[in-house]
Amino acid sequence: MTAGSTPDRLWDPVLVQRQARQLSELAATILTRQDGAVRAPDCVEMVNRVLRSRFAPEHVGALVQQIGEASLHLSHPRYVAQQVAAPIPLAALVETVVAALNNSLSVWEMSPAGTAIDRDLMRAFKRLFGYPAKADGTTVPGGAFANLTAMLAARASLAPASWKRGGGKIAVLAGSQAHYTVSRAAGIMGLGSNAVFQIPLDELHRTDTRQTPAVFRAARNAGFRKFMLVGTCGSTPTGSCDDLKSLADVARQEGAWLHVDAAHGGGMAYSRRYRFRLKGIESADSITFDPHKMLFMPLTASTVLFRQGRHLRTCLEQHAPYLFSSAPRKLPDIGQSTIACSQRLDALKTWLTWKAYSDDLWDELTTHVCDVAQTAYDYCARSPMLEPLHKPQLNILCFRLRHSTRSAGASDRLHWRIKETLNGSGKAYISSTVLDGRRVFRIVIMNPRTRDTDVIQVMEEIEKIAAGFITKRRSADRG
Ligand SMILES: Cc1ncc(COP(=O)(O)O)c(C=O)c1O
């Protein structure tokens, strides 16, 4: 390689140090800034300018800064929209090092430190959920992969020949609030969407365990004899936590595999105040848990755990002598038990944060975001204009306008327009969902720096916008 060649220029230490300074300073600003717009009102024009721009490698920082300004600002305390966290700065910053190392966890040979760290984190999570020593788990690139992996393991256990022969006539029974990735996994696995049976919800939006006998009967009547039962702890729309103890009893009686999708709520296991919501999780055959949700990790940090570790090793039967070692090793080739072949060292950020701050950090942060959701509930309960639709079980609250006399369609459109107006203003950012057939507002507190005063400000903005729309409608009706 001659001096001045393209690789020499790309890896030029002076240039790389300069780029590193620019990018890490920018990341630090993004992670710590609390002011400005949550989403710039002119973000579309801003990003169009970025797409048209040209820049020199030494000035990459300026361009990336513009991308940051056109992006959604998750570290803003009035970002209360979806289950994507304002990342803990240390966890976000170490991501550059993960990319720089670029060790793939697939095989131990390619990731000697990373494999050990991943294993150490899995040991911690096993203890967290009260799993026995023989339990095992793995990192996956998101809760969708975790649910799929758990369901593959369930199938391997219930219908051992299905990996080779395909199919497997297995019914999946899940509360109607279960995340869509459960039925998607059934589709991917070829179980068929007809094999997914929805269990109605109770008055707390949890899987109604009184209804499970009827749903098992319906599945049997449809010819199914093998079952996976899926519980959820924090459901996506309302953050509701199923009664896992009762679901475990049902699974035992029916001989079903019990999977608990705790992608969202799993982090509550750290909260001394709220961990009771996960009671019974230790009986689950498998658990989905996303540290990129309530442990405030940047995307992606996801895991799937099995009470019997052997299920992790049998659910993906793969032989690849160019990668996996058949000789016994102290540490496994993780690629044999995780879907991705190129598996990032996603465990590092969670492990590092835990090592630096201990379990106490997540006790404090998870408890705080749930407390703030409670404040939002209390505000709504007192508001003449907003009505809470459930008590928050975690950090999610759905609410709507009180006494809307409009037709269902008009009311739905009004809620949507209010949300869009608020989000377009840059002052706050919320989400919405459909609950009991009606469009409603939804907030999810995913930023540990969101305080009671922030969430009250969000509610006041919604009331102000709603009052504006209602006044306009009244004068239009009069005119
Ligand atoms: C309950 C639940 N399960 C699974 C998922 C999917 O997780 P991921 O987005 O990490 O793939 C989500 C996402 O919000 C979820 O809320």
The ligand as a MOL file (V3000), in Angstrom:
LIG
                    3D

  0  0  0     0  0            999 V3000
M  V30 BEGIN CTAB
M  V30 COUNTS 16 16 0 0 0
M  V30 BEGIN ATOM
M  V30 1 C -44.5540 -6.5290 24.4710 0
M  V30 2 C -43.6150 -6.3890 23.3020 0
M  V30 3 N -43.0620 -7.4870 22.7560 0
M  V30 4 C -42.2250 -7.4300 21.7170 0
M  V30 5 C -41.8970 -6.2250 21.1400 0
M  V30 6 C -40.9750 -6.1890 19.9700 0
M  V30 7 O -39.7340 -5.7970 20.4280 0
M  V30 8 P -38.6330 -5.1770 19.4600 0
M  V30 9 O -39.1800 -3.8470 19.0270 0
M  V30 10 O -37.4410 -5.0670 20.3420 0
M  V30 11 O -38.4430 -6.1110 18.3180 0
M  V30 12 C -42.4420 -5.0380 21.6670 0
M  V30 13 C -42.1120 -3.7410 21.0780 0
M  V30 14 O -42.5430 -2.7110 21.4870 0
M  V30 15 C -43.3200 -5.1300 22.7810 0
M  V30 16 O -43.8890 -4.0420 23.3170 0
M  V30 END ATOM
M  V30 BEGIN BOND
M  V30 1 1 1 2
M  V30 2 1 2 3
M  V30 3 2 2 15
M  V30 4 2 3 4
M  V30 5 1 4 5
M  V30 6 1 5 6
M  V30 7 2 5 12
M  V30 8 1 6 7
M  V30 9 1 7 8
M  V30 10 2 8 9
M  V30 11 1 8 10
M  V30 12 1 8 11
M  V30 13 1 12 13
M  V30 14 1 12 15
M  V30 15 2 13 14
M  V30 16 1 15 16
M  V30 END BOND
M  V30 END CTAB
M  END
